């Protein structure tokens, strides 16, 4: 299933509508961002560490975190190509030498 198939199952506002997306950085959050952009929305993403998963703060330096940063970069390129503004907030709880 690709983004077009998934988009047919979604209910986004009309293209050009400004939307805010609160995301935790997990795969479901990233899928929300991709689909909102594909739907033609002007997307502003806000990162939230919901703390629902034990250890969510402690594992900020694992391989998945770095893969997420790479993916955020790729999503930023997609958003910029569609003239969407992007704000990526760094992990403030992680010392700079560990990023």
Secondary structure by P-SEA (a helix, b strand, c coil): ccaaaaaaacccccccbbbbbbccccaaaaaaaaaaaaaccbbbbbbbccccccccccccccaaaaaaaaaaaaaaaaaaaabbbbbbbcccccccccc
